Amino acid sequence: MAKLSTHVLDTLSGRPAAGMSVRLDRRLDARDAWASVAQTQTNVDGRTDRPLLEGETIPTGRYRLVFGVSDYFRSLGQSLPHPAFLEEVSLEFGLAEPRGSYHVPLVCTPWSYSTYRGS
């Protein structure tokens, strides 16, 4: 089964980021037009309840994950400036394997983030 999944780790608190908004967009054309494919929140394990894409095959192309970082940290009572340094984290990436298994996690604080291709 092909799929795209994600999870978020809050390295400020040292735990999964439960309740962070996650949106998946797909690039429609070379003029930078995007369409929303999925929108959800992370669960208590910092994961989405289901993969963002799944099936026998998944559509290849350019995608973007958008994470609501500042809203998440503010919901925990973290004092952030207005505007926050990271309001949202947007990760653009390509899916080239229609039968591939992609995992794109986010590791973040209110001031930094990193990602990688997991499995």
N, C-alpha and C positions, 0 to 999 in steps of 0.2 A: 504494500500500500504506500503510495506517495503522499507526502505531507509537508506542511510548514507549521512549526510550533515555536513558541517563545516562553521565556520566563524572566522574571526580574528579581535581582538581589539588591537589597538596600544595605550597602556597606557602611553607611553611617550608623545604623542600628545593629548590623550584623545578623540580619534575618531576611526571609523572603518578603518582598514588597506586596502585601495583600491590599487589594482595592485600588490598584493603579489602572487608569484607563489606558487602553491599547486600541489603536486603529490601524488597519491594514489597507493601503491604497495600491492600485495597480496603474502603471503608466499606460496611457492610451495611445500616445503618438509622440513624435519627436519634438513637438512644440510645447512639451511639458504639461500636457493635459493629464489629469489624474482622476480616477474614479475610486470611491470607497468600496472595498470588498467585504470588510468585516469590522465590527466595533464591539469591544467587550471590556471586561475588567479582570484583573488577576484575582485568583482565589487565595485562600490562606497559605498555600504553598508557593505563592508568587507566580503561578502558572495560569494559563487560560484553561477553562474546563474542557475545551475541545481544541484540536488543531485549528489553525486559522484557515488552512486549505487542506483538503484530503480527498483521496479518491484513487482509482486505478492509475490515473495520471493527473498531474496538476499543470495549469497553463504556465508556460515559460514566459520570461519577460522581466521587465524592471518593476520592482516593488518598493514600497516605503512603509516602515513601521513607525508610528508616532506614539510616543509614550507621554502621559501627563505627569511629568516629574514634579513640578512645583505644587500642583494641586494635591498630589500624594503627600509630600512632605509637610505642607501646611495642614493637612488633615490630621497629622500626628502632633501638631502643636509646634512645629519647627518654625522659628522666626526667620523669615526670608525678606530681603529687600524688595521693593516694588520699583521696577520690574525685577523679577528673580533672575539670577544669572542663567539658569536653565528653566525656562517655562515648560518647554517640550523638548524632547530628544527625538529627532527624526533620523532614521537609519535607512539609507537607500542601498539596495542590493539587487543582484540579478539571480534569477532561477533559470538555469540552463538545462537541467535534467528533468524531463517530464515524469520520470518514475523515481525521482530522487526523494530522499528524506532530508529535509532542512530544519535546523533548529537555530534560531537567531536570538540569543539571550541578551539582556541588558544588565550590566552591573553599574550601580550609580549611587551618587550622593547628590546633594543640591548643587555641588560645584564641579562634579566630574562624572565621566561615564566611560565605559568600554564595552566592546562587543566582540564576538567571534562567530565563526560557523561551527556549530556543534552537530551532534548526530542524534 
